[in-house]
Structures are given as structure tokens and as C-alpha cells.
């Protein structure tokens, strides 16, 4: 396995900002969806999901689909 630790970014932040400057605004379906199908389409849902992740991390449990 090759690890690259000094790779240059493909675009600078300024180049990325310029590329998306005229992009259309997000649509109602532009939301994150968790592995189990929950739509994180409100601040409350995101905060609840982050609390769930924090609880799982604190207790040593994993969250998400099986990795094997």
C-alpha cells in the first residue's frame, strides 16, 4: 500500500469557490441520509444523530452497518 503524505490538493479553496459560485441553490432533497435510511433534513434530526454517535462512542458501541 502506498501512502501519500505530501499530496497537493487538486483545487485551491479559491478555485473551488469560483467553480461553485454560480451553482443553483440546494433543493429540498439535498440532505444527508444515514446508512439505515434516516433523512437528516432538520437541525433537530442532525443534533439527535450526533448525540447518538456521541453516546455510541462513549459506550464503545459501533453505529452503522457491519463492516464485513
HUSUL-V701295 format. One record per helix or strand. SS is the DSSP state (H for helix, E for strand). FROM is the first residue (numbers start at 1). TO is the last residue. If there is no record, write none. Layout:
((SS/FROM/TO) (SS/FROM/TO))
//
This chain:
((H/13/20) (E/32/33) (E/39/40) (H/43/59))
//
